[in-house]
Amino acid sequence: MGQRVRIGVVAPSSFIDPAVPDEVTAFAKARYGGRVELVFDPQCLARHGHFAGTDAERAEGVLRIANDPAIDAVWFARGGYGSCRPAEAILAGLGEAARRKTWMGYSDGGALLAGLYRAGFPHLAHGPLPHDIRRAGGEAAVSRALAWLVDRDPAALDQGLVPGEKVAAFNLTILSQILGTPLEPDLTGHVLMLEEVGEYAYRIDRMMFHLTSNPAIRRVKGIRLGRCYVDDNPTADFAMTAEEIVRFWCERSGIAFLGAADIGHDADNRVVPFGGV
């Protein structure tokens, strides 16, 4: 039996379904027995409109878990929107115990992961969330996340990762919106993996224009595209798929298009450690 792992769960973005803590805890216990303990901070069940509590409550919840030396990992409970609002307060309040932890999230949590990466935190990963258990087939996503957090199981990873190659993964909207802010990370020489959900094609086009026009982004090694779930626009047919849009802007900006990535807002979402493997 391996060492016991304590995983703290926080909600820096939107609120979670109240049933999720019990569902994910039961799943982890059935899979790992006493090897894993999930600690859902009470803030996860707070409500303030769309958010999991006020900005201050969300910051306090993250800091409680992150600065607790008895916790081994920080797992974001859900995406949605909101982690950018308390991100600077969170970053300012983190101590050395937080730096030693593994952090995992995706979607809106990418804004906070970006700020952590910029600050030099070494153990960050794009990967499934506890709330993904509510998706069709979501237990597989949660299993994949736990496999990485607990055992660093390489089977949980995007299988296109190349050892020694720097990499980072983001939702396109989130990365586009944090450029030029205190959360923007240095992605020079990285393979940048992108995914998207719930956007019209023309908005993906606009975000790719913004992203690939940024001088810092033009220093990436290349872009890989994960799954993009594009909403139908009831007023216009853009006549380009998400991949065609990304290829277009990569070619125009001189950024290499490096093919597909196995990430997205779905139960098949794979783990991508920031910085590479």
Secondary structure as UniProt FT lines:
FT   STRAND          5..10
FT   TURN            18..19
FT   HELIX           20..32
FT   HELIX           33..35
FT   STRAND          36..40
FT   HELIX           42..45
FT   TURN            49..50
FT   HELIX           55..66
FT   TURN            69..70
FT   STRAND          73..76
FT   HELIX           84..93
FT   HELIX           96..100
FT   STRAND          102..105
FT   HELIX           107..109
FT   HELIX           110..118
FT   TURN            119..120
FT   STRAND          124..126
FT   HELIX           130..134
FT   TURN            136..137
FT   HELIX           138..151
FT   HELIX           154..156
FT   TURN            159..160
FT   TURN            163..164
FT   STRAND          167..171
FT   HELIX           172..178
FT   TURN            179..180
FT   TURN            182..183
FT   TURN            188..189
FT   STRAND          191..199
FT   HELIX           201..213
FT   TURN            215..216
FT   HELIX           217..219
FT   STRAND          222..230
FT   TURN            234..235
FT   HELIX           242..253
FT   STRAND          257..260
FT   TURN            267..268
FT   STRAND          271..273
FT   TURN            274..275
//
